[in-house]
Amino acid sequence: MDQKYIRNFSIIAHIDHGKSTLADRLLEVTGTIDKRDMKKQILDSMELEQERGITIKLQPARMMYTAEDGNEYMLNLIDTPGHVDFTYEVSRSLAACEGALLVVDATQGIEAQTLANIYLAIENNLTILPVINKIDLPAAEPEKVMKEVESILGPSDYIPVSAKTGEGIKNVLEAIVNFVPPPRGDVNKPLKALVFDSYFDSYRGVEVMIRVIDGSIKEGQKIKFMQTDSEYDITEIGYFKPNQIKTGFLNTGEVGYLIGNIKNIENVKIGDTVTLADNQADEALPGYKEPQSMVFCGLYPVSSDDYEDLRDALQKLKLNDSSLRFEPETSKALGFGFRCGFLGLLHMEIIKERIEREFNIDMIATSPGVVYHLTLANGDKLIIDNPANYPDRGNVERIEEPVAKANIILPNEFVGGVMDLCNKKRGKLDHMEYLTEARVMLHYRLPLNEIVVDFFGQLKSISKGYASLDYELAGYEEAELVKVDILLKSEIVDAFSFICHKDHAYYRGRAIVKKLRELIPMQMFEIPVQASIGSKIISRETIKAMRKNVLAKCYGGDISRKRKLLEKQKEGKKRMKSVGSVDIPDEAFMSILSIEDEK
Amino acid sequence: MVSHLYLHIPYCTTKCDYCDFYSVAGNKEVSDEYVYAMFEEIKDRYNGDKVDTVFFGGGTPSLLSGRQVSRILGTLNLSVFCEVTIECNPETINLEKMRAFKSAGVNRISIGVQSFDDAKLKAIGRYRACNPLEKFDMALSVFDNVGIDLMYALPGQKLSEIRDEISRIPEQVKHVSYYSLTLEEGTNFYERNKRIHPIPDDLQADMAEIIVKQLHEKGLNRYEISNYSKVGYECKHNLAYWNYEDYLGIGAGAASTIKGSRIENVQDIQKYIRGNKVASDYKLSEEERENERIMMGLRTVYGILWEERYAGVLQKYPDLLSLKEGRIVLTDKGFQFHDTIVSELML
C-alpha cells in the first residue's frame, strides 16, 4: 500500500480507562473482526491480563478503513503496556508509531503512569490525539478532564467517545486519518525495521513484531539483528488482524511479524534493528537499551521437590520475557531457589503469579530489594543484589543506593498524608504543581528501596486509591544504610535479612520481630527472636515453649474428626521451613514484605 | 467379628455448655420408641457374635430405665466376662436404679461428677442439686467397678483446687477419667461464644502433672492420656478403641468402625426412629487407617508396635517417646504432646 495511506498509532491509557474496550470497538467498526466473533477485550490475550483487568500488552492489529475522503487507509494499532515497569518497552512501541490516542476516563482524569507515557510520546515526536472516554457515565466531566490534559499538552481539541456504546468511534478513526502523519521512511534505502515486541511459540520459535522504517522485507530473505549480530532466514512474514495473516512481505511503514526458526529469544531484543544480511543499513535505529533489572527477590519452592519445576517455569517464562533474570541461589533457611531480577514491582508480581497459576508451584518469595553499590575499605567495588551477600560492616567504606524520580498525581486533599508518607520513606520533594484546582502532581526523589517495600500499598490506602505513581531510575546516591539481620534461637535466618537506612533499622527490626513472634507457632522449646545490626541486638521478643498439644478425649465417635485435625496439623507443618530446629511458616517470609513504618 | 458394642443414648435433661456429643436436652426419660429403634438396628447389624464389651454412652444413658437396659442387653450374646458399662449422671440415679441396672447385667458404672465444686460446674453450664458423694456410697454398695469422670482447667480453677478435687475421690473408686476442658466446635461455648477465660496452657500442663502424680499415690495409674485405674480395672471397651479394634455403634449419632469402614449414624432422633439410620458409610483408605491406628494406639501406655520408619521421630524427641519391649510409647511428658508426635508419625 502506498505509504501515504498508512497510519501507525498506539493507545496510551491508564488501567481501567477503557483502552481495551476502545480497541475492540475500533476492530469492530472497521470490520476487522465480525461482531459475532468479538469476545470482550479481544486483544488482551494473556489470561492473567484479562482476569486482573490490567493490560500488559495488547496484540497489534491492522485495520482497513475507508475514510470520508473516499480513500482506503491501513491503520496499524501498536499497543503500549500501561505500566511504569515497562517504560522501555513503551518507548519502543511508541517509536514504531507516528501518533497516539491519549485515552482518559471522563470521570477520573489523568494518572501518573499515563503522564509518563505522554512524555515518552512527546519525546518520540508523536501526534497526540486526546480521546475522552466514558462520556456515557453520569459522572463524566470531559471539560474538567481536558483542562488537565491541556495543562500538559497545551490547548488541544479532543474527541468525546463512549467505547462502551460506540459513540464517537467514527470520529476517532477520522482523526487518525486526518491528523496522524503517514510514515516517512524511504522504500529504496536498505532495510531498517524496529523490533518492538517478540513472542515465543513452542512450535515456530520466536515471532518477532516489527515496524518497517525504511526499505522492505520478504519471505526467504536472510535478516540480521544488528545489536545481537545474529542472522536468520525468514520463513514466514505477515501482519496481525489481530490473528496472524501471512503475506510474504512487509513494506516501508507497515507493521507485522516475522518468523525465522529463531530458538533463542536472547537474540531478539526489543529496540533492536532488523536489516538484510546482504544489504545492511549503515547504522542501527537509535534508542536501543539493554533491559535492566531494578528489583530483585529470591524465589524458593515451598517443597524442595519442586525445585526443578521452578527452574523449568522460569525458563519457560523467560522464553517470552527477555527482561526476566534469574540464577540459582541457596539460602540456609529456604534451601535451593533462584535470585530473580525484574524490571519493577508489577513485573515481579506478574511473574510470581504466573508461576503459581500456570505452573502450579507453591513458592516463597523473599522481601524484594534493589542493587547497592558498595566501596570497601580496600577500595574494591562490590555490587550487591542480595542482603545475604552483604560483607562485614567494618569493611564497608561507602554504600550507594538507587534513587528514583517519582511523580505522584493525587487529589489535593490527600497531599498532606502523602507528603508524610514520602518523608517517612526518605523522599525529597523536588516540586509540586497543580494540574487543576483539585489535582496536584508531586515530584519527589525517593530511594528505590523505599518504593519497593510496600510504598504503593500505603500510597493507595492514604489516598483512598486516588493517588497514582510513576517513577524512573535517577542514579545512585550515597546513603547511611545498614544491614539488619533477624535471629531465631541466636541463628541468623538469611532470608529475613534486609538493608535499610540506619534511622529506620530500629523500627523495622522491631516490627519484624513482633510480627514473627505472632506468626511462628509455639514449639517444643523457647525461641528468642532478635533483630541485630552486626553483633548489636536492637530488638528482642520471646516465643514461649509449647507446654501441651493434645486432645483430651478420643473415643469411637471422635476418630474421623480427630484424624482430620491431626492431618491438618501435619499439612500445616509441611508448609513450614525448618531453620536449625525452628519451624517457620511460609507466611512469615512473605509477611515482612508488608511491615509498616512507625514513628 | 465385632465384639465391642457401643450404645448411644442422646437424651439429657439439660445440655452442658462444653458438650460436643450428640444429645437432645429436655428429657427426663428415654422414649420406648427410641429403644425400639435400637432393637431394629441391632437386629439389622449385629450378627449374634459373642460380645466382650458393651458401653452405654450419651447423652445421659442413666435416663434409661432398668427395664430398658435389660431388654437391650437381652438382645445380645454376652460373653462370660463381658464388661457392661453405663455412664451415669449423679442427678439421675438412686439405689433402686443401681440395683435394676445390676440385675439387667451392668457390671461397671462411671459417674459423671466433673467437679465436686458446684460453682465451677455452674460456670460450664452444668447444674447439680445432689451430693455426689452420697451417690458414690449408693453405687459402691451395689457395684464393685465404679469409676468417676472429672474435668480440670475449668474457668478460674487454681492449681490448689485440683489437689482438693482429687482428695475427695472416694477410696474405693477403681477408675478415673480426668479431662481438660476443651473448647470444641459445635458446643455451646463455641457457638454462643460465651465468655470463658481458658486456663493458659502452662497452668494446664502443671495441673496435668499434679493429677498424674496424685492419682498415682492413690493407686490409680495412668493408662491413657486422660484415664487412670487401679490394676486390672482399665476400661476394656475404651481400650478396644485405642487398640483400633472394630466396634459396632448403635443409636442416633453413634459411629462404627467395621472392616475398614467408618459408618456414622444420623444425629437426629426422629429420623433415626423413622428408619433412616445411617448418615455416612465411608471406606477408609489404607493410609487413613494407618494414621488412625497410630493416633489411637499412642494414647495409651501400651503404645504401638515399633517400626523402622519411626526412628527419625524417636531420635528427634528423646524425652517424649521411648522404646519398650518392641513398642514405641509416649512418656508422661510425651502424653502432653500427643498431637505433635502423631502428626509427625502419620503417613
Interface residues (C-beta under 8 A of the other chain):
Chain A: M524 K544 M546 R547 K548 N549 V550 L551 A552 K553 C554 Y555 G556 G557 I559 S560 K562 R563 L565 L566 E567 Q569 K570 K573
Chain B: Y6 H8 F21 G57 Y179 S180 T182 D201 D202 Q204 A205 A208 I225 S226 N238 Y241 W242 Y247 G249 G253 A254 A255 S256 T257 R262 E264 Y282 E288 N291 E292 M295 M296 R299 Y317 F335 Q336 F337 H338 D339 T340 V342 S343 E344 M346
